[in-house]
Amino acid sequence: MRRSRDPNQLPPPPRSPQEERDALLAYAFRALGGRALTEAELRGKLEKRSTDPALVQEVLTRVQELGYQDDAHVARAEGSRSTVGRYRVRQTLKRRGVSEELIQQTVEARDPEREAESAVTLLERRWPALARKRDPRASAYAFLARRGFGGDAIWAAIREVSAAADAVTELPDDEAWPDEDG
């Protein structure tokens, strides 16, 4: 809740341009301390704090010169996530304001075999809950599709995990029931 200003209190004195710059730069560092931001995200935050576009650009440039903000670093970090597929990576980077060229490079750098392994790993973890559903394969497909995996990786994962689950639940005929003597 904001406190209302005392009417008898004088407004703060106007800041000098250097004080404005320092305050905006300090804010940029605090914002980047929370999580890695793209240039577009940081620009949006700075524009909410300052009405001077030249000052916003100056602060952005300085933060980038010092290496605290780099879209390529953000893209690499998003691209290395193993719990999401390439479609989710693309969508997330696009939403965060990364250039289309950098998005394309990030998506192409992902290893399709590693992505397929990630889909299998995720599905193995989730399979016991999905197997109790009316149509476990459809539920599994929807689960992995929401995570951004492609159809090829999804179907391969479903075949592998469901076959492994079926093999565990089926006992060979000669071991199904113990002998009455044994």
Protein Blocks (a to p, Z undefined) as FASTA:
>chain_A
ZZdddfkbccdddddfklmmmmmmmmmmmmmmmpccdfklmmmmmmmmpcbfklmmmmmm
mmmmnopacfklmmmmmmmpmkbcfklmmmmmmmnopafklmmmmmmmpcfklmmmmmmm
mmmmmmmmmmmpmblmlmmmmmmmmnopafklmmmmmmmmmmmmmmmmpccfklmpccfk
ZZ
